[in-house]
Amino acid sequence: MTSPLLEIRDCDAFYGDSHILHSISLEITAGSGVALLGRNGAGKSTLLKSIMAAGPTVRGDIRLNGDAIMRLPAHRRAAAGLSLVPEDRRIFPHISVAENLLMGRRATRNGDTPLTLSQVTELFPMLADLLDRRGDQLSGGQQQILAVARGLVSKPQLLLLDEPAEGLAPIIVQDLAEQIAGIRERAGTSLLLAEQNVSFARHCTEQVFVIDTGRIVFSGGWEAFDADAERIERFLAV
């Protein structure tokens, strides 16, 4: 039996004395798109950061391609094929868009070839005319697209996207959803998307996990999600 691309078993995560995630278990298969839905404070960002070794203290077992990665620091997890696009984007403000994108090449796996700038702008046409512009000269929507593009430069096996639709105009949200779906189809990149925007998540993924107070309370496909929507709504309502 083939191992899942990412396997999480009985993971707990902490910030200091605060226990945020409780016995989280989930699997992501290669090439799949998985939505992680939940309200603010439910634990979505903490889960993505736990996978990437980007802040919380984590106990449990996390495996990538069957290999244990719990002891690996963030840069080695990136080199193994993980890429996190954080909620706050982390665009470098005083260097150009092109230089921001080139920074993403540093996470490329050994033996692999990162995307070129021309390949990136083919995937994200909006960036083509912005390559010489500084990061702090971009709108919020442009910064988000740059952050996603930079996360893909290294051609990761699994892209971790944290709330990419937050604060964006509806037209930008629609365009971003279409671009992410198209990239997944062309490149076969697996996706774990933490979101509150159900419509956006539905467009980009096939599977759904719902998290509430640090616990997974639903897992299944979108058809099962819709069939149980009345019960699930209480975990998503603000």
Sequence and secondary structure as in RCSB ss.txt:
>XXXX:A:sequence
MTSPLLEIRDCDAFYGDSHILHSISLEITAGSGVALLGRNGAGKSTLLKSIMAAGPTVRGDIRLNGDAIMRLPAH
RRAAAGLSLVPEDRRIFPHISVAENLLMGRRATRNGDTPLTLSQVTELFPMLADLLDRRGDQLSGGQQQILAVAR
GLVSKPQLLLLDEPAEGLAPIIVQDLAEQIAGIRERAGTSLLLAEQNVSFARHCTEQVFVIDTGRIVFSGGWEAF
DADAERIERFLAV
>XXXX:A:secstr
    SEEEEEEEEEETTEEEEEEEEEEE TT EEEEE  TTSSHHHHHHHHHTSSSEEEEEEEETTEE TTS HH
HHHHHTEEEE TT    TTSBHHHHHHHGGGG  TT     HHHHHHH GGGGGTTTSBGGGS HHHHHHHHHHH
HHTT  SEEEEESTTTT  HHHHHHHHHHHHHHHHHH  EEEEEES HHHHHHH SEEEEEETTEEEEEEEHHHH
HHTHHHHHHHH  
